[in-house]
Amino acid sequence: LVELLGGLPSVVLGFLGILLLSPFLRVFLDLPTGLTAFTGSLLLGGIAVPTVVSVAEDALDAVPRAYREGAWALGATRWQTIWRVTFPAARSGVLTAIMLGVGRAIGETMTVMMVTGNAPVLATKLGSLFSPVRTMTATIAAEMGEVASGSTHYHVLFFIGMVLFLISLGVNIAASSVVFRTKKRAERILS
């Protein structure tokens, strides 16, 4: 089921968000419109979770059974084994899963563009979470087709793309450094 949810196209998720989630939030939170930053945030979480769960599950399954059996032989309970043996052994894989989910959320365009109202306004206060907004990726998608090549607007859109690239690069570097440190720590413990 998780792999099925992870494989749904973002346009389908956006359509489901418009049909189901937006009207529900509009009524439940008594908002003028359900197309808000909050709606987009919920859908982004829904998009990232299947990726995180799938990759983290693979990392946890990769921990040798002998580790768990050894902990049980020493008298550890099931939860002690999970928290003190299995999870630490799979930590780098779980962190990689989280970073992949964050990367998927950062790069998402269509779902967010469909359910956030696509309003080109700057969110300046906390209440803006419940008003229409436009994300950086949606700005590029919405405006790139109509901008004059070589204009200031054109260059600003490329700058937005560069900022997104740098954010993604930062997330990947952070993930790589955490994985590297975790592997080094594991090598020290095992040697």
N, C-alpha and C positions, 0 to 999 in steps of 0.2 A: 504494500500500500504506500509506503514511504517513497519508494522508487517511482511509483506511478505519479504521486503528487509532484515529485521533483522533475518529472518529464513533461508536465503540462506546459504548453506554450504560455508566455506571459500575456499575450492578447486574450487568451481564454480566461486566465485568472483576473485580468482587468475587467472583462465582460461580466464575470461572476461577481466581482466587487461592485460594479455599477448596479447590477440587478438585485443582489441580495444584501451585501454589507452596507452600502451607502444608504438605502432606504431605512434599514434597521437602525443605524446610528443616528440618522436624522430624527427619527421618532423617539428613540430611547434617550438621546441626549438633548432633545428639544432644540435642534439646530436649524437654521434657515436652509441649509443644504447639507447633504451627506458627503459631498465631494470636498473633503478636507485633508489636511496634512495627517491627521490622526488615522483616517481611513487608509491612506497610503502607507503609513507606518505599520498598521496591522497586516496589510497585504505583503509588505516587504518582509515582515517576520515570517509570514506563511510561506514565502518563497525561499527564505534562507534556511528554515528549519529542516526541510527534507534533505538538503545537501549536508548539513551538519550531522544529522542523525545517521545518515547512510555511511558517511566517511568515518565518523566516530565509532559506529558499530563494527566496521571492518577493523579499525585499530584495536578495539577491545577484543575482538575474536582472534587477532593475531598474537595475543599474549599466550605463551606456551601453557598448556594445561598443567605441566609439572609445577609451575609457580603456584597455581591455586591448590593443587594437591599437597604441596609442601606446607603451605599455610594451614590447610585443614589438618594435616598430620601433627602440626605443632599446637593444635587446639583452637585455632582462630575460628570465629563464627563466619557465616556467609558475608555479612556486612563488613566485618573487619578485613576479610580477604579482598573484598571489592575495593574498599577505601585505602588499604595499606599495601596491597600487592598488585592487583589488576590495574587499577587506575594509574598509579605511579608508573607502571611499566608501559602503559599506553598513552601517557601524557603528551608526548610529542605528536602522536597521531590525532589525539583529541584537539589539541591546539591548532593543528593544521586544518582540521574539520571546521573549527570556528572561524579561522581566517578565510577559508574558502567560502563559507556562508556570508561573511562580511563583504568579501569581494563580489559575490553574486548580487548582494543588496546594493552595493555602490554602483554597479554597472547597469542596474535595472532601469529601463526607460519606459516601455509601453504601459506596463501595469500602473506605474506611478502617474504617468501622464494622463491615463484614463480616469483615475479615481481621485485625484487631488484638485480637480477643478481647473487646472492648467492656467491659473491666474498669475500674470507676471508681476507679483508684488513681493516686497521684501518682508519677511517675518521678523518683527522687531520686538515682540513680547511673547510671554508664555501663552496668552490667549490666542495667539496666531495658530496654535496647534489645531484649533477647531474652525479655521477659516481656509478658503481655497488658496493654494500656493502652486508654484512651479519649481521643480527641481532643476539642478544644473543639466542633467542628462536630457530632461524633457525640453529645456530651453534650446539646446543644440538641435534636437530632433525637430522641434516646431519651427525654428527660424532659419535653419541652414538652407532650405530650398528656396527661400525668397530673398536672401541677402545678396547684395551686389558684390561680386568678386573683387577683392582688394580693398574694400571699404573698411572703415574703422569698425563697423558692426561685424564684419567678416572676421577681422582679427580678434575681436573680443570673444567671439564664439570659439575660435581656436585656442584662445587663452583659457577659456572655461574647460575645454578639453584637456589642456595641459595641466590645469589644477586637478582635474579628476585623475589623470594619469599619475601625478605626484602623490595624491592620496592613496591610490591603489599600490604604488610602489612602496610607500611608507608602511602600509599594512603588510605587504609581502616581506619587506626587510625585517619588520618586527617579528613576524611569524618565523622567518628563517633563523633569526638570532635566538629566539626562544627554543626552537627545535634543536639547534646546534648546542646550546647550553645544556639542555635536557639530555642529549646524547652523551655529551662529555661527562656529565654527572653520573650517568648510568655506567659508562666505561670505567670511571674511577671506582664506583661501588663494586663492580664485578671483577675488577683486577686486584 
